[in-house]
Amino acid sequence: MRHAATIVPALVLALSAFVFSPCARAADELNESDKALVAQAMPTKAIEFASHWFSLVAAGDYAAAYAATTSDFQKDNPLEKWIESEREFATKAGKLLGQAPMSSGMSELNPKGAPPGAYFTVYFSAKFENSDRCCEGIRIRLENDGGLHVSAYQRTYAGKGAVQTLRELQQEYTGARFPTERITKEEMDGYYAEISMLANWHGFAKDNTYVIRDEEGDASYIFTVPGHPAHPAVIKLRQMVVQGISGVGKTGHFAGDEAAYRSWFASVAPERATARPILVLVDAIPSDAVIFYRQIDVKLPPEKIKDMSDVEIEQGLAELMSSTLMPFAKEHDTQFICLLAAKGEDARGFAIPGSEAKLMLSMKNPAFVAVFYKGGRIETSPVAFSTGKPGSGRSVISMSLKNMAAPSDTPLSLWVYFNLARIQSAAAKAGSSEVFLATSGTGKTVPVTIPGMKEPLQVFENDSELKASWYADPDKPNTWQ
């Protein structure tokens, strides 16, 4: 739904919200590339399936749960032994009291160590009768018939009082979890699982890190993610008071390159101990963003803008950021504020607080949209969108998405932005710097502002279909990992 509100003079905003699960054509018609894109675009369906599967296990309906697993899972876990281990866990943990997804998950094609296919991994936070917390991870495979099956899962279980014990242990020292800075990868994985149980909030940051905040322990944990030069490594920042003097204790561990870790450790500022990352992107969106987001349309009347100086306009934009957009992002726990404008041919650039790039606004139609994404990452190499067509003689990957699941009152722009983040990720993994967009459908068209495009993309109101194509780098055969 849309709601109009006046925020500052000459800035009129409309608010809309949407969470949905997109659809595509039948899975038996999909090639390998399409399967991976479908997996990226189906987090809601996958999370619902995973939650239902865990509920079957919790209810003791082991036969039904086992039937929903892959053949390779069943080969590694014979039915009788699997049921025996699940009953042992049920006796220890007790009744399932509640469960919620911790993240929207991650999509992969042909991950290492697993049979070929399109996979979706998601993590849940669960609470059992005899536990403080339990972290459950499940990997789901998209089969050729379009069905979903569990290919692997794991639990990190904390019994009654374990979380409090962890916090007490964390309070005993400045933060060094291990006696030496260098640890093994297995110890790093265990440390991450341990700290995940203490999380009050978490999110990706722009420097290829994942931040976990423990409010009760007054500490922040910054874990590297693949692509970071120091990966795998972690830095803990904790607010401390020693002999009446307040400060931030900083410790860390690494299981990768020591020189890269030392450099990264020295660069991390103490202010990150309490900072929740909210990044402002201008004319760009994150990749692999989760399905929760918001959109705000901002319109600046041309008749008022023409009499305003650049300084006055920038002051108004700064006020909008501080009074509306940034508080809105904090309230809804989003990590990205993306400002997108169709700049046309007569654009002027305006500085935006928190961004190095200027917002280019058309003076004939000075408007932009603020899209809020939760989670995701920034591509190191930008991907350019256009409405052109791929050239001949090169390998091209194409994908089509139909808007068949969105409620009738949902703005089409949100459906586009939802899928755009995943299309961008897929193209970047394939080594492409260009994405070509095309739309089809019936009825009237709705203009949707796209990063980097001078004019909006025209999306049909009825039977909407979005097609994206990009070049495949021949030197990157495993483009989806």
GIFEN-V423517 format. One record per residue. PHI is phi in whole degrees, -180 to 180 (NA if undefined). OMEGA is omega in whole degrees, 0 to 359 (999 if undefined). Layout:
phi & omega
PHI & OMEGA
PHI & OMEGA
//
This chain:
phi & omega
NA & 180
-114 & 177
-132 & 181
-94 & 178
-154 & 176
-94 & 184
-100 & 176
-136 & 180
-53 & 176
73 & 178
-120 & 180
-110 & 187
-120 & 174
-129 & 186
-110 & 175
-142 & 182
-140 & 184
-167 & 170
-134 & 184
-155 & 176
-122 & 182
-74 & 180
-123 & 175
-141 & 181
-72 & 186
-55 & 186
-67 & 181
-72 & 176
-98 & 187
-92 & 170
-90 & 184
-61 & 181
-65 & 180
-64 & 181
-59 & 180
-65 & 179
-68 & 176
-62 & 179
-62 & 179
-70 & 186
-100 & 184
-127 & 183
-60 & 182
-63 & 180
-63 & 181
-66 & 180
-66 & 178
-62 & 179
-63 & 181
-62 & 180
-63 & 179
-65 & 181
-64 & 178
-64 & 179
-68 & 175
-63 & 179
-63 & 181
-64 & 180
-82 & 180
83 & 178
-88 & 188
-68 & 181
-63 & 180
-67 & 180
-66 & 181
-66 & 179
-66 & 181
-95 & 177
-105 & 181
-77 & 180
-65 & 179
-69 & 175
-63 & 182
-67 & 177
-66 & 181
-81 & 184
-132 & 178
-55 & 189
-54 & 185
-64 & 179
-68 & 179
-65 & 179
-62 & 179
-60 & 181
-68 & 179
-69 & 178
-67 & 176
-63 & 178
-66 & 180
-61 & 178
-65 & 181
-73 & 187
-85 & 183
85 & 185
-71 & 175
-73 & 183
-98 & 181
-174 & 183
-156 & 179
-152 & 178
-67 & 177
-88 & 181
-154 & 179
-79 & 175
100 & 183
-139 & 180
-102 & 180
-144 & 171
-118 & 178
54 & 180
-65 & 181
-63 & 178
83 & 181
-131 & 177
-58 & 181
-56 & 178
153 & 178
-96 & 186
-124 & 176
-137 & 181
-114 & 180
-141 & 180
-115 & 179
-119 & 169
-103 & 184
-124 & 176
-128 & 179
-109 & 184
-58 & 184
-109 & 182
-132 & 171
-83 & 179
-150 & 175
-146 & 176
-101 & 181
-115 & 177
-114 & 183
-137 & 176
-110 & 184
-115 & 179
-110 & 175
-86 & 182
-85 & 181
-63 & 180
-84 & 180
89 & 181
-81 & 178
-113 & 178
-139 & 178
-79 & 178
-104 & 179
-168 & 173
-159 & 179
-149 & 177
-128 & 168
-117 & 193
-109 & 176
-123 & 181
-71 & 181
-54 & 178
84 & 184
-67 & 180
-64 & 178
-63 & 177
-63 & 177
-60 & 181
-65 & 179
-64 & 177
-65 & 180
-64 & 182
-77 & 186
-75 & 182
-141 & 185
-67 & 176
144 & 182
-70 & 183
-77 & 181
-123 & 183
-67 & 179
-125 & 179
-70 & 178
-79 & 178
-133 & 179
-85 & 177
-62 & 179
-64 & 177
-67 & 178
-65 & 178
-62 & 179
-66 & 178
-62 & 178
-61 & 179
-62 & 179
-64 & 183
-69 & 178
-59 & 179
-70 & 181
-95 & 190
-70 & 168
-97 & 171
-152 & 182
-156 & 180
-178 & 178
-78 & 174
-116 & 188
-72 & 184
-99 & 180
60 & 176
-131 & 178
-125 & 187
-102 & 175
-118 & 182
-111 & 175
-108 & 185
-65 & 182
-66 & 178
-86 & 180
53 & 183
-139 & 174
-121 & 180
-118 & 182
-111 & 180
-99 & 174
-74 & 175
-123 & 180
-52 & 184
109 & 176
-80 & 183
-61 & 182
-96 & 185
-65 & 358
-90 & 180
-156 & 180
-147 & 173
-126 & 176
-108 & 176
-118 & 183
-136 & 175
-67 & 184
-138 & 172
-127 & 181
-119 & 180
53 & 176
81 & 181
-107 & 181
-83 & 178
-168 & 180
-122 & 175
-85 & 182
-129 & 176
-136 & 181
-162 & 178
-143 & 180
-145 & 177
-131 & 181
-125 & 183
-74 & 185
-69 & 181
-62 & 178
-65 & 178
-64 & 180
-60 & 180
-63 & 180
-66 & 181
-58 & 181
-68 & 185
-86 & 184
-79 & 184
-81 & 179
-60 & 182
-61 & 180
-71 & 179
-63 & 182
-121 & 185
-81 & 173
-95 & 187
-67 & 169
-128 & 186
-105 & 178
-103 & 178
-110 & 177
-110 & 180
59 & 180
-159 & 176
-133 & 177
-82 & 173
-96 & 176
56 & 178
-73 & 182
-81 & 191
-83 & 180
-96 & 177
-161 & 179
-135 & 178
-137 & 175
-128 & 177
-93 & 182
-118 & 180
-124 & 178
-110 & 183
-57 & 183
-59 & 183
-67 & 178
-89 & 182
-63 & 185
-64 & 180
-98 & 182
-105 & 177
-80 & 177
-59 & 181
-63 & 180
-65 & 179
-65 & 179
-65 & 176
-65 & 178
-65 & 178
-67 & 178
-64 & 178
-65 & 178
-62 & 180
-63 & 186
-76 & 186
-92 & 187
-128 & 189
-69 & 181
-67 & 175
-61 & 179
-63 & 179
-64 & 179
-66 & 181
-62 & 184
-101 & 174
56 & 176
-99 & 184
-101 & 183
-132 & 168
-111 & 184
-108 & 180
-102 & 185
-123 & 181
-139 & 172
-87 & 194
-78 & 179
62 & 183
-106 & 186
-122 & 188
-77 & 171
-121 & 183
-97 & 181
-132 & 180
-69 & 180
-122 & 178
-58 & 178
90 & 180
-132 & 176
-80 & 181
-87 & 177
-92 & 176
-84 & 182
-90 & 183
-116 & 174
-73 & 179
-79 & 176
-79 & 179
-138 & 184
-75 & 181
-139 & 174
-153 & 179
-119 & 175
-107 & 181
-109 & 184
-106 & 179
-111 & 177
-109 & 184
82 & 180
103 & 183
-148 & 179
-95 & 177
-72 & 179
-70 & 176
-112 & 185
-65 & 176
-110 & 182
-97 & 178
-100 & 176
-155 & 177
-103 & 178
-77 & 180
-122 & 178
-62 & 178
-75 & 180
-80 & 177
87 & 179
-126 & 178
-70 & 185
-126 & 173
-106 & 180
-128 & 181
-147 & 177
-124 & 178
-126 & 178
-107 & 181
-86 & 184
-114 & 186
-117 & 184
-76 & 175
-58 & 186
-63 & 182
-92 & 180
-86 & 178
-59 & 179
-61 & 182
-59 & 181
-68 & 175
-62 & 179
-66 & 182
-64 & 178
-58 & 183
-78 & 182
-62 & 180
-63 & 180
-82 & 175
-62 & 180
-60 & 180
-62 & 181
-64 & 180
-65 & 180
-64 & 179
-67 & 178
-83 & 179
81 & 182
-100 & 177
-103 & 181
-131 & 173
-131 & 181
-104 & 184
-109 & 175
-145 & 180
-127 & 174
-148 & 181
150 & 180
-134 & 178
83 & 180
-71 & 177
-110 & 179
-117 & 179
-75 & 179
-125 & 180
-72 & 182
-118 & 180
-54 & 175
84 & 182
-94 & 181
-70 & 181
-119 & 181
-65 & 172
-81 & 181
-90 & 183
-112 & 182
-73 & 182
-71 & 184
-113 & 180
52 & 186
-65 & 176
-138 & 179
-115 & 178
-114 & 178
-125 & 178
-134 & 178
-153 & 180
-78 & 176
-103 & 179
-74 & 181
-64 & 179
-86 & 179
-125 & 184
-69 & 181
-103 & 193
-71 & 186
-96 & 182
-82 & 999
//
